[in-house]
Amino acid sequence: MKKNKMRKLQLRTTNTGLKGISKHKATGKFEVRVSIRNNSKSNSYYVGLAVTTEEAVRMRTNFITNLY
């Protein structure tokens, strides 16, 4: 009898709970990053630092819409 192997999902969570936005330890600001996967390769972009989470979400959204 073969055991069914369950594939474990690794969910990355940030310390803010927002996708691509995490608290920068050195400055206390919010760091914004975007990762994009195209077929077999992945690109990661550093967008910048924001003072508030609202500003960080706005920066991330603007970056993604201007990327395409």
Residue frames relative to the residue before (quaternion, step in Angstrom):
aa qw qx qy qz dx dy dz
M 1.0000 0.0000 0.0000 0.0000 0.00 0.00 0.00
K 0.2733 -0.7743 0.5537 0.1386 3.58 -0.75 1.08
K 0.3773 -0.7033 0.5541 0.2365 3.50 -1.05 0.78
N 0.4097 -0.6753 0.5508 0.2699 3.53 -1.02 0.76
K 0.2536 -0.7658 0.5735 0.1422 3.51 -0.77 1.03
M 0.2624 -0.7610 0.5781 0.1335 3.50 -0.72 1.10
R 0.3742 -0.7170 0.5464 0.2175 3.52 -0.89 0.94
K 0.3140 -0.7627 0.5378 0.1744 3.53 -0.70 1.08
L 0.2793 -0.7460 0.5833 0.1591 3.53 -0.92 0.93
Q 0.1992 -0.7569 0.6112 0.1173 3.52 -0.92 0.92
L 0.1023 -0.7987 0.5927 0.0188 3.50 -0.44 1.23
R 0.2532 -0.7599 0.5822 0.1397 3.53 -0.75 1.06
T 0.0617 -0.7813 0.6205 0.0289 3.50 -0.84 0.96
T 0.3388 -0.7181 0.5688 0.2144 3.53 -1.08 0.70
N 0.6142 -0.5683 0.3902 0.3840 3.55 -1.19 0.27
T 0.6580 0.4687 -0.3226 0.4933 3.61 1.27 -0.02
G 0.4445 -0.6850 0.4615 0.3468 3.58 1.17 -0.47
L 0.6263 0.5121 -0.3314 0.4854 3.58 1.31 0.04
K 0.5171 -0.6659 0.4457 0.3010 3.56 -0.92 0.91
G 0.8514 0.1471 -0.1341 0.4852 3.56 -0.84 1.07
I 0.6957 0.4180 -0.2604 0.5229 3.59 1.28 0.05
S 0.0933 0.7919 -0.5970 0.0880 3.56 -0.76 1.04
K 0.5570 -0.6041 0.4575 0.3398 3.53 -1.26 0.46
H 0.3252 -0.7389 0.5627 0.1782 3.58 -0.79 1.07
K 0.4209 -0.7602 0.4332 0.2393 3.58 -0.47 1.21
A 0.6916 0.5091 -0.2943 0.4194 3.59 0.86 -0.91
T 0.7957 0.3139 -0.1514 0.4953 3.59 0.92 -0.87
G 0.4028 -0.7140 0.4780 0.3154 3.58 1.14 -0.53
K 0.5516 0.5901 -0.3989 0.4340 3.58 1.29 0.10
F 0.5327 -0.6162 0.4748 0.3332 3.56 -1.33 0.05
E 0.2672 -0.7754 0.5599 0.1176 3.55 -0.72 1.14
V 0.1815 -0.7959 0.5738 0.0652 3.56 -0.85 1.02
R 0.0446 0.7826 -0.6167 0.0719 3.56 -0.84 1.08
V 0.1423 -0.7644 0.6234 0.0824 3.56 -1.22 0.60
S 0.0932 -0.7726 0.6265 0.0433 3.56 -0.94 0.95
I 0.0591 -0.7991 0.5982 -0.0117 3.54 -0.88 1.02
R 0.1768 -0.7844 0.5889 0.0810 3.55 -0.85 1.02
N 0.0330 -0.7693 0.6379 -0.0117 3.54 -0.88 1.04
N 0.8252 -0.1640 0.0518 0.5380 3.57 -0.47 1.25
S 0.8494 -0.1517 0.1170 0.4917 3.60 -0.43 -1.14
K 0.7387 0.3764 -0.2486 0.5008 3.61 1.16 -0.19
S 0.2516 -0.7620 0.5856 0.1141 3.51 -1.24 0.60
N 0.1429 -0.7746 0.6120 0.0704 3.57 -1.01 0.84
S 0.1358 -0.7774 0.6110 0.0628 3.53 -0.99 0.87
Y 0.1180 -0.8054 0.5804 0.0241 3.56 -0.87 0.99
Y 0.2868 -0.7067 0.6210 0.1808 3.55 -1.07 0.83
V 0.2345 -0.8018 0.5383 0.1115 3.58 -0.59 1.14
G 0.6573 -0.5019 0.3225 0.4605 3.60 0.89 -0.83
L 0.5277 -0.5988 0.4946 0.3442 3.52 -1.36 -0.27
A 0.1182 -0.7836 0.6081 0.0466 3.55 -1.08 0.80
V 0.5199 -0.6496 0.4629 0.3056 3.55 -1.17 0.60
T 0.7961 0.1807 -0.0820 0.5718 3.61 0.97 -0.86
T 0.6091 -0.5492 0.4137 0.3952 3.57 -1.23 0.35
E 0.6070 0.5564 -0.3576 0.4405 3.60 1.05 -0.69
E 0.6558 0.4990 -0.2995 0.4809 3.57 0.98 -0.87
A 0.6398 0.5301 -0.3197 0.4554 3.59 1.02 -0.80
V 0.6473 0.5015 -0.3160 0.4792 3.59 0.97 -0.83
R 0.6421 0.5231 -0.3143 0.4639 3.59 0.99 -0.83
M 0.6451 0.5205 -0.3132 0.4634 3.60 0.99 -0.88
R 0.6723 0.5020 -0.2949 0.4573 3.57 0.92 -0.94
T 0.6560 0.5123 -0.3020 0.4648 3.58 0.95 -0.90
N 0.6615 0.5012 -0.3024 0.4687 3.60 0.91 -0.89
F 0.6453 0.5236 -0.3256 0.4511 3.57 0.96 -0.82
I 0.6807 0.4878 -0.2949 0.4601 3.58 0.89 -0.93
T 0.6801 0.4774 -0.3102 0.4619 3.63 0.89 -0.82
N 0.6934 0.4562 -0.2863 0.4786 3.62 1.04 -0.64
L 0.5524 0.6207 -0.3879 0.3989 3.57 1.23 -0.33
Y 0.7456 0.3422 -0.1972 0.5368 3.56 1.04 -0.76
